[in-house]
């Protein structure tokens, strides 16, 4: 039920007792709100009950925020990673271990946090040690799920899902989920995953997480953030944005607003306001209070990462009870896909304002704030690519991961305390596909084109093949690139294949037999952040109607087979990999 309102009736199973939960009881913390509440997560449970957490404490209310009680368990081995309740009395906390990266601990309460019991632990795989618990969701008093997520490098990540059927005493690793994100289970079998990466926003399962398939999300919930923003418009300043919202069955709810400002470029303050609202839009700030004398400003936090898509507010600071020293200003959003497109196109084709100059300016400002000299002009040209490559190398990347094209991990790290990364996507892992190597995004795109055509294709050359074919001029050294031989094909088949590849987001051309190659179709995946430097100019050529070859001649594709410039994530043909 992670970060989602559950209003269904709930009857606590009689078998769930302290004896079942096991372990020693933990005393709750003192009833005090004398320390700043840095709100990271919250949950409205209905009938005025709910909780908020800052990752170190948990506060509980039974009167819609009029008063708060500190229910933080004493003696936890590490910081709070996730909290979830199934009703106003029964809940769980997942905590890290301060001394051991290879385990997580689970504590539970059946009396609204008056007492807590240690119920179980999870041994974390070696390659995910130190990763964060991105989500926890209990559907009832026995069935719960925990999602563990880590990004290992620019091109791939790891997601592990665990399931318990005995209230957290033991946990079973489930099949790998399709994406990182937040999970929300409404029964022992039915749940959803709201993704923060990849090509599908919403996934659903009907077998408890054993398998997942795409959902359009409409069947689950309307756009809660958008509707709440409209409802609460007068309660928000121009510099605040809602990052999470919970509705009760009555239509009332809680909304978490994020705001902030930067005194100087490298010193930013974030704050949150938790608002209780009714169906008419009337709202009250119910954020737990702090003493004004305790701090001068909210702490400068590192590792800030916010996402309205995931509903996770990140490490954000709640300002104390006094006037801010500057007008609050929420962090800007920088779209990963649009920045990648500009990094691929603008070095050869110049400024492309349609893709978002402000995104690039925010990236350039962040590079400058990190001591990397670059002009702030909104153009991701050669100088900005060089500067971004310097940033990637500083993070320890090399090769394709330091090409100067932003990837998700390096952009998120660059944006800490400066901007929020939206428009996220992943190219997946490298895989063998029809005898060549490609990444999962490229494979999905080829399959998407084949579904349009109703045919399959042999691939004469794939990706990640440095120096493999001299005539390729380095375009196949990185990711996103395939060649399809066309010998014996009719002209119609050649052009319809080019069109289908373009429809799913490839820059694709038919190449007649030349001095150095046999006839074939060459396709390069627009927006793939693993594309080799030698392949980026081809995307720029495609945008302006050129052929992607050395002399940049006009595209030879007949007009009837051309399509508007697009990329995989925005086409109607995409499927998950």
C-alpha positions in Angstrom: 0.0 0.0 0.0 3.1 2.1 -0.2 2.4 5.9 -0.5 -1.2 5.2 -1.5 -4.5 5.6 0.3 -6.3 2.4 1.2 -9.9 3.0 2.1 -11.1 -0.6 1.9 -12.5 -2.2 5.1 -10.0 -4.3 6.9 -10.5 -7.0 9.5 -7.3 -8.0 11.3 -6.8 -11.8 11.1 -7.1 -13.4 14.5 -4.0 -15.4 13.8 -1.9 -12.3 13.7 -0.8 -12.0 17.3 2.3 -10.9 19.1 3.3 -14.5 19.3 3.1 -14.7 15.5 5.0 -11.5 15.1 7.6 -12.8 17.4 10.7 -11.1 18.8 11.1 -8.6 21.6 8.9 -5.6 21.9 10.4 -2.2 21.1 9.4 0.9 23.0 8.0 3.8 21.0 9.7 7.2 20.9 8.7 10.1 23.2 5.6 12.0 22.1 7.5 15.1 20.8 7.7 17.3 17.8 10.8 19.2 18.9 12.9 18.2 16.0 12.5 19.3 12.3 10.4 17.0 10.3 12.0 16.5 6.9 9.0 14.9 5.1 9.9 12.1 2.7 6.7 10.0 2.8 3.2 10.0 4.2 0.1 7.9 4.1 -3.6 8.8 4.9 -5.3 5.8 6.4 -8.9 7.3 6.6 -11.0 8.6 9.5 -8.4 11.2 10.2 -5.5 8.8 10.8 -2.2 8.8 9.0 1.6 9.0 9.3 4.5 11.0 8.0 8.2 10.1 8.0 11.5 11.9 7.4 13.5 8.7 7.0 14.6 8.9 10.7 11.3 9.4 12.6 7.6 8.4 12.1 4.8 10.6 13.4 1.2 9.5 13.7 -2.1 11.4 13.9 -5.7 10.3 14.7 -7.2 13.8 14.2 -6.1 14.8 10.7 -2.9 16.4 11.7 -4.3 18.6 14.6 -1.8 16.7 16.8 1.0 14.3 16.1 2.6 11.5 18.1 6.1 10.3 17.6 5.8 6.5 17.1 9.4 5.9 16.0 10.6 2.5 17.4 13.6 2.8 19.7 16.7 0.7 19.1 16.5 0.4 15.3 19.6 -0.9 13.7 19.7 1.7 10.9 17.7 4.4 9.1 14.1 4.0 8.1 13.8 2.9 4.5 10.0 2.5 4.1 6.8 2.6 6.2 3.5 1.0 5.3 0.2 0.6 7.2 -2.8 -1.4 6.2 -5.2 0.2 8.7 -4.9 2.7 11.6 -3.4 0.1 13.9 -1.3 -2.3 11.8 1.9 -1.4 10.1 5.5 -2.2 9.2 8.8 -0.4 9.0 11.7 -1.6 6.8 15.0 -0.5 8.1 18.6 -0.8 7.0 21.4 -2.2 9.2 24.0 0.4 10.3 26.7 -2.3 10.6 25.8 -4.7 7.7 25.1 -3.7 4.1 23.9 -7.2 3.3 20.6 -7.2 5.3 17.4 -5.3 6.0 15.2 -5.6 9.0 11.4 -5.5 9.4 9.5 -4.4 12.5 5.7 -4.4 12.9 3.0 -2.9 15.1 -0.6 -3.9 15.7 -1.4 -1.0 18.1 -0.7 2.1 16.0 3.0 2.3 17.0 2.6 2.1 20.8 4.7 -1.0 20.6 6.8 -2.5 17.8 8.1 -6.1 17.3 11.1 -7.3 15.3 9.6 -9.8 12.9 12.1 -10.6 10.2 15.2 -9.8 8.1 16.2 -10.0 4.5 19.6 -11.0 3.2 20.5 -8.7 0.3 22.3 -10.0 -2.8 25.9 -9.0 -3.0 25.4 -6.9 -6.1 22.6 -4.9 -4.5 24.2 -4.3 -1.1 23.8 -0.6 -0.2 20.8 -0.2 -2.5 17.7 1.5 -1.3 14.3 0.1 -0.6 12.3 2.0 -3.2 8.9 0.8 -2.1 7.0 -1.4 0.4 3.4 -2.5 0.2 1.3 -4.7 2.4 -2.1 -5.8 1.1 -3.3 -7.3 4.3 -2.1 -8.6 7.7 0.0 -11.3 6.1 0.9 -10.5 2.5 3.6 -7.8 1.8 6.1 -6.9 -0.8 9.4 -5.0 -0.8 11.1 -3.5 -3.8 14.9 -3.1 -3.7 16.5 -0.9 -6.4 20.0 0.1 -7.4 21.5 1.7 -10.5 24.9 0.1 -11.1 26.0 2.2 -14.0 24.8 4.5 -16.8 23.3 1.7 -18.8 21.7 -0.8 -16.4 20.1 -1.2 -13.0 18.9 -3.8 -10.6 15.4 -4.3 -9.2 14.6 -7.1 -6.7 11.1 -7.9 -5.4 10.5 -9.8 -2.1 7.2 -11.2 -0.9 6.1 -12.4 2.5 3.0 -14.4 3.3 3.4 -14.5 7.1 3.4 -10.8 8.1 7.1 -10.3 7.5 8.7 -13.2 9.3 10.2 -14.6 6.1 10.7 -13.3 2.6 10.9 -14.9 -0.8 12.7 -13.4 -3.8 10.2 -13.0 -6.7 11.0 -12.9 -10.5 12.7 -9.6 -11.5 10.1 -6.9 -11.9 10.0 -5.0 -15.3 11.1 -1.6 -13.9 12.1 0.4 -10.9 9.3 2.3 -9.2 6.6 2.1 -6.5 4.5 -0.9 -5.9 0.9 -0.9 -4.6 -0.9 -4.2 -3.8 -4.6 -4.2 -3.1 -4.9 -8.0 -2.5 -2.7 -11.1 -2.1 -2.7 -11.4 -5.9 -3.5 -8.0 -7.4 -1.1 -5.1 -7.6 0.5 -2.4 -9.7 3.9 -0.9 -10.3 4.2 2.8 -11.2 7.5 2.9 -13.1 10.1 5.7 -12.8 12.0 4.4 -15.9 11.5 2.5 -19.1 8.8 2.7 -21.7 5.7 1.8 -19.7 4.4 4.0 -17.0 2.1 1.5 -15.3 2.4 -2.3 -14.9 -0.1 -4.7 -13.2 0.0 -8.2 -11.8 -2.7 -10.7 -11.0 -0.5 -13.4 -9.5 1.2 -11.6 -6.6 4.2 -10.4 -8.6 5.1 -13.6 -10.5 4.4 -11.8 -13.8 3.6 -8.3 -15.0 2.1 -6.7 -18.0 1.5 -3.1 -19.1 -1.5 -1.2 -17.9 -2.7 2.2 -19.2 -3.1 3.3 -15.6 -6.7 4.6 -16.2 -8.2 1.5 -14.7 -6.3 2.2 -11.5 -6.6 5.9 -10.8 -7.0 9.2 -12.5 -4.1 11.7 -12.5 -4.3 12.4 -8.8 -1.5 15.0 -8.8 -3.1 17.0 -11.6 -6.6 16.9 -10.1 -5.3 17.9 -6.6 -3.2 20.7 -8.1 -6.3 22.1 -9.8 -8.3 21.8 -6.6 -5.6 23.3 -4.4 -4.4 26.0 -6.8 -5.0 28.9 -4.4 -3.3 27.2 -1.5 0.0 26.8 -3.5 2.5 29.5 -4.2 3.7 29.9 -7.8 6.9 28.2 -6.8 5.4 25.1 -5.2 4.5 21.8 -6.8 2.6 18.8 -5.5 4.8 15.7 -5.4 2.4 13.3 -3.6 -1.4 13.1 -2.9 -3.6 10.7 -1.0 -7.4 10.6 -1.1 -9.9 9.2 1.4 -13.2 7.6 0.4 -14.9 10.9 1.3 -12.9 12.8 -1.3 -10.9 14.6 1.3 -7.2 14.0 1.3 -3.6 14.9 2.0 -1.2 16.6 -0.4 2.6 17.0 -0.1 3.9 20.3 -1.6 7.5 20.8 -2.5 9.1 24.3 -2.6 12.6 25.8 -2.2 15.1 28.4 -3.2 18.8 28.8 -3.8 20.6 31.5 -1.9 23.5 30.9 -4.2 23.8 28.4 -7.0 25.5 25.7 -4.9 23.5 26.3 -1.7 19.8 25.4 -2.0 17.0 25.0 0.6 14.1 22.6 0.1 11.0 22.6 2.2 7.7 20.7 2.2 4.1 21.5 3.3 1.7 18.7 4.1 -1.8 19.9 3.4 -5.1 18.4 4.5 -7.9 19.3 2.1 -11.6 18.8 1.5 -13.6 18.4 -1.6 -14.1 22.2 -2.0 -10.3 22.8 -2.0 -10.2 24.3 1.5 -6.9 23.2 3.0 -4.9 23.4 6.3 -1.1 23.0 6.7 -0.7 20.0 9.0 3.0 19.5 8.8 4.4 18.6 12.2 5.7 21.8 13.8 9.3 22.5 14.9 10.8 25.0 17.3 11.8 28.2 15.4 14.9 28.6 17.6 16.3 25.2 16.7 17.6 26.1 13.1 18.1 29.2 11.0 17.3 27.5 7.8 16.3 24.0 6.7 19.4 21.9 6.4 21.2 21.7 3.0 20.6 18.2 1.9 22.7 16.1 -0.4 21.3 13.3 -2.6 18.1 15.1 -3.4 16.0 13.3 -5.9 12.3 14.0 -6.5 9.8 12.5 -8.9 6.2 13.4 -9.2 5.8 10.2 -11.2 7.0 8.0 -8.3 5.5 10.1 -5.6 8.8 10.0 -3.7 9.8 13.4 -2.4 13.4 12.5 -1.7 15.7 14.1 0.9 13.9 17.4 1.4 13.9 19.7 4.3 11.0 21.2 6.1 11.5 24.9 6.9 11.0 26.1 10.5 8.3 28.4 11.8 9.6 31.7 10.6 9.8 33.7 7.4 12.1 32.5 4.6 15.0 34.6 3.7 14.1 34.5 0.0 11.1 33.7 -2.1 10.7 29.9 -2.3 11.3 28.4 -5.7 10.7 24.7 -6.6 13.5 22.9 -8.4 13.1 22.9 -12.2 12.5 19.7 -14.1 15.0 18.5 -16.7 13.9 15.9 -19.2 16.4 13.2 -19.8 15.2 12.2 -23.2 15.1 15.8 -24.4 18.6 16.5 -23.1 19.9 13.3 -24.8 18.3 14.4 -28.1 20.0 17.8 -28.0 23.4 16.2 -27.1 23.1 14.1 -30.2 21.8 16.7 -32.6 23.0 20.2 -31.7 26.8 19.6 -32.1 26.2 19.3 -35.8 22.8 21.0 -36.5 23.0 23.9 -34.0 20.3 25.0 -31.6 17.0 23.1 -31.6 14.7 25.2 -29.3 11.8 22.7 -29.8 13.6 20.2 -27.6 13.9 22.6 -24.6 16.7 25.2 -24.3 16.0 25.6 -20.6 16.8 22.0 -19.9 20.2 22.4 -21.3 20.7 25.7 -19.5 20.0 23.9 -16.2 22.5 21.3 -17.1 25.1 23.9 -18.0 24.5 25.8 -14.7 25.0 22.6 -12.8 28.2 21.8 -14.6 29.5 25.2 -13.8 28.5 24.9 -10.2 30.7 21.7 -10.1 33.7 23.7 -11.3 33.5 22.7 -15.0 33.8 25.7 -17.2 30.9 26.1 -19.7 28.8 28.9 -21.1 25.1 28.9 -20.2 23.5 29.3 -23.7 21.0 26.5 -23.9 22.9 24.8 -26.8 24.2 21.3 -26.2 27.0 21.8 -28.7 30.6 20.4 -28.8 31.7 22.4 -25.8 28.9 21.2 -23.6 29.4 17.6 -24.7 33.1 17.9 -23.7 32.1 19.5 -20.4 29.6 16.7 -19.7 32.1 14.1 -20.5 34.4 15.7 -17.9 31.6 15.3 -15.4 31.1 11.6 -16.4 34.8 10.9 -16.0 34.8 12.6 -12.6 32.1 10.1 -11.6 34.4 7.2 -12.6 32.9 6.4 -16.0 34.9 5.7 -19.1 34.3 4.6 -22.7 30.7 5.0 -23.9 29.6 5.9 -20.4 31.8 9.0 -20.7 30.9 10.0 -24.3 29.4 13.3 -23.3 25.8 12.1 -23.8 23.9 12.2 -20.5 22.7 9.0 -19.0 20.2 8.6 -16.2 22.6 8.1 -13.3 25.1 10.9 -14.2 22.2 13.4 -14.8 20.5 12.5 -11.5 23.8 13.0 -9.7 24.4 16.3 -11.5 20.9 17.5 -10.6 21.2 17.0 -6.8 19.9 20.1 -5.1 19.6 21.8 -8.5 17.0 20.1 -10.7 14.6 17.1 -10.9 15.2 14.6 -13.6 12.0 13.8 -15.6 11.5 12.1 -18.9 13.5 9.1 -17.7 14.0 6.0 -19.8 16.5 3.1 -20.0 18.2 1.3 -22.8 18.5 -1.9 -20.7 21.2 -4.4 -20.8 23.2 -5.7 -23.7 21.7 -8.9 -25.1 22.4 -11.4 -28.0 19.7 -11.0 -30.6 19.7 -13.0 -33.9 23.4 -13.5 -33.8 24.4 -9.9 -33.0 24.7 -7.8 -29.8 22.2 -5.0 -29.2 20.7 -3.5 -26.0 17.2 -4.3 -24.9 15.7 -1.0 -26.1 17.1 -1.6 -29.6 15.8 -5.2 -29.6 12.3 -3.9 -28.6 12.3 -1.4 -31.4 13.2 -3.9 -34.0 10.5 -6.2 -32.8 8.1 -3.3 -32.8 8.9 -2.5 -36.5 8.4 -6.2 -37.3 5.0 -6.2 -35.7 4.0 -3.4 -38.1 5.3 -5.3 -41.1 4.3 -8.8 -40.1 7.8 -10.1 -40.9 11.1 -10.9 -39.2 14.5 -9.8 -40.4 18.1 -11.2 -40.4 20.6 -8.7 -38.9 23.9 -8.5 -40.7 25.5 -6.2 -38.1 24.4 -5.1 -34.6 25.8 -2.7 -31.9 28.8 -2.6 -29.6 31.1 -3.7 -32.5 34.1 -1.4 -32.4 36.2 -1.6 -35.5 34.1 -4.5 -36.8 33.4 -3.1 -40.2 35.5 -0.3 -41.6 32.8 0.9 -43.9 30.6 1.7 -40.9 32.8 4.6 -39.9 32.3 3.8 -36.2 28.5 4.1 -36.2 28.3 0.5 -34.8 30.9 1.0 -32.1 28.2 1.9 -29.6 24.6 1.0 -28.9 21.3 1.5 -30.9 22.5 0.5 -34.3 21.6 -2.4 -36.6 21.9 -3.3 -40.3 19.4 -5.4 -42.3 20.5 -6.9 -45.6 18.1 -6.4 -48.5 19.4 -8.4 -51.3 16.6 -9.9 -53.4 14.0 -7.6 -51.9 11.5 -5.7 -54.0 11.7 -1.9 -53.8 8.3 -1.8 -52.0 9.6 -4.1 -49.3 12.7 -2.0 -48.8 10.8 1.3 -48.4 8.0 -0.1 -46.2 10.7 -1.6 -43.9 12.4 1.8 -43.8 9.1 3.4 -42.9 8.3 0.9 -40.2 11.7 1.4 -38.6 11.2 5.2 -38.6 7.7 4.8 -37.2 9.2 3.1 -34.0 11.9 5.7 -33.6 14.9 4.7 -35.7 16.7 7.0 -38.0 16.7 4.6 -41.0 17.9 4.7 -44.6 18.1 2.2 -47.5 21.7 2.0 -48.7 22.1 0.7 -52.3 25.1 -1.3 -53.1 28.3 0.8 -52.8 32.0 0.5 -53.1 32.4 -0.8 -49.6 29.1 -2.4 -48.8 26.3 -4.6 -50.1 22.7 -3.2 -50.2 21.1 -3.0 -46.8 19.0 -0.8 -44.4 20.9 1.0 -41.8 19.0 2.0 -38.6 20.1 3.9 -35.5 17.9 4.3 -32.5 17.1 7.9 -31.8 17.7 8.9 -28.2 19.9 5.9 -27.3 22.5 7.3 -24.9 25.0 4.6 -25.7 25.3 5.7 -29.4 28.9 6.0 -30.4 30.2 9.5 -31.2 30.4 8.5 -34.8 26.7 7.7 -34.9 25.4 10.9 -33.3 25.7 13.0 -36.5 23.4 10.6 -38.3 20.5 11.5 -36.0 21.1 15.2 -36.8 21.2 14.4 -40.5 17.9 12.5 -40.2 16.2 15.4 -38.5 17.1 17.8 -41.3 16.4 15.3 -44.2 19.9 14.2 -45.0 21.3 10.7 -45.6 23.6 10.3 -42.6 26.7 9.7 -44.8 30.0 11.5 -45.2 28.8 14.1 -47.6 25.3 14.7 -46.0 23.4 14.4 -49.2 19.5 14.6 -49.3 17.6 11.6 -48.0 16.8 9.2 -50.8 13.6 7.9 -49.2 10.5 8.6 -51.3 8.1 11.1 -49.7 5.4 8.5 -49.2 7.6 6.5 -46.9 8.8 9.3 -44.6 7.4 9.9 -41.1 7.7 12.8 -38.6 10.7 12.7 -36.3 10.0 10.7 -33.2 11.6 8.3 -30.7 10.6 5.0 -29.2 9.1 6.2 -25.9 6.5 8.5 -27.6 5.3 6.1 -30.3 2.2 3.9 -30.0 4.1 0.8 -31.0 6.4 0.4 -28.0 6.5 -2.7 -25.9 8.5 -3.3 -22.7 11.8 -5.2 -23.0 
